[in-house]
Amino acid sequence: MIELYQRVSLNKDFPEYGLKRGDIATLIDKVPHPSGKEEGYVLEIFNAIGESIKVIIVPKSTVEPLREDEVLSVRSLAQIG
């Protein structure tokens, strides 16, 4: 189970937000779907120096907790698009 304020990774691309699979976010809230479908997660995205750059809502199934066998990497925001 993913807890509030835990860092997570995206498991799919979100071109509408300029985000890619593997990007890291912080879970800041959980929201029910208005029609009773899949719960949503409100995520805050930060740049490499910790500044908040956007807040998005995605389906619960599109995020996963970070694992100890993973390594973080950096990409330029210019690569978003």
Secondary structure as a PSIPRED ss2 file (coil, helix, strand):
# PSIPRED VFORMAT (PSIPRED V4.0)

   1 M C   1.000  0.000  0.000
   2 I C   1.000  0.000  0.000
   3 E C   1.000  0.000  0.000
   4 L C   1.000  0.000  0.000
   5 Y C   1.000  0.000  0.000
   6 Q C   1.000  0.000  0.000
   7 R E   0.000  0.000  1.000
   8 V E   0.000  0.000  1.000
   9 S E   0.000  0.000  1.000
  10 L E   0.000  0.000  1.000
  11 N C   1.000  0.000  0.000
  12 K C   1.000  0.000  0.000
  13 D C   1.000  0.000  0.000
  14 F E   0.000  0.000  1.000
  15 P H   0.000  1.000  0.000
  16 E H   0.000  1.000  0.000
  17 Y H   0.000  1.000  0.000
  18 G C   1.000  0.000  0.000
  19 L E   0.000  0.000  1.000
  20 K C   1.000  0.000  0.000
  21 R C   1.000  0.000  0.000
  22 G C   1.000  0.000  0.000
  23 D C   1.000  0.000  0.000
  24 I E   0.000  0.000  1.000
  25 A E   0.000  0.000  1.000
  26 T E   0.000  0.000  1.000
  27 L E   0.000  0.000  1.000
  28 I E   0.000  0.000  1.000
  29 D E   0.000  0.000  1.000
  30 K E   0.000  0.000  1.000
  31 V E   0.000  0.000  1.000
  32 P C   1.000  0.000  0.000
  33 H C   1.000  0.000  0.000
  34 P C   1.000  0.000  0.000
  35 S C   1.000  0.000  0.000
  36 G C   1.000  0.000  0.000
  37 K C   1.000  0.000  0.000
  38 E C   1.000  0.000  0.000
  39 E C   1.000  0.000  0.000
  40 G E   0.000  0.000  1.000
  41 Y E   0.000  0.000  1.000
  42 V E   0.000  0.000  1.000
  43 L E   0.000  0.000  1.000
  44 E E   0.000  0.000  1.000
  45 I E   0.000  0.000  1.000
  46 F E   0.000  0.000  1.000
  47 N C   1.000  0.000  0.000
  48 A C   1.000  0.000  0.000
  49 I C   1.000  0.000  0.000
  50 G C   1.000  0.000  0.000
  51 E C   1.000  0.000  0.000
  52 S E   0.000  0.000  1.000
  53 I E   0.000  0.000  1.000
  54 K E   0.000  0.000  1.000
  55 V E   0.000  0.000  1.000
  56 I E   0.000  0.000  1.000
  57 I E   0.000  0.000  1.000
  58 V E   0.000  0.000  1.000
  59 P E   0.000  0.000  1.000
  60 K H   0.000  1.000  0.000
  61 S H   0.000  1.000  0.000
  62 T H   0.000  1.000  0.000
  63 V E   0.000  0.000  1.000
  64 E E   0.000  0.000  1.000
  65 P E   0.000  0.000  1.000
  66 L C   1.000  0.000  0.000
  67 R C   1.000  0.000  0.000
  68 E C   1.000  0.000  0.000
  69 D C   1.000  0.000  0.000
  70 E C   1.000  0.000  0.000
  71 V C   1.000  0.000  0.000
  72 L C   1.000  0.000  0.000
  73 S C   1.000  0.000  0.000
  74 V C   1.000  0.000  0.000
  75 R C   1.000  0.000  0.000
  76 S C   1.000  0.000  0.000
  77 L H   0.000  1.000  0.000
  78 A H   0.000  1.000  0.000
  79 Q H   0.000  1.000  0.000
  80 I C   1.000  0.000  0.000
  81 G C   1.000  0.000  0.000
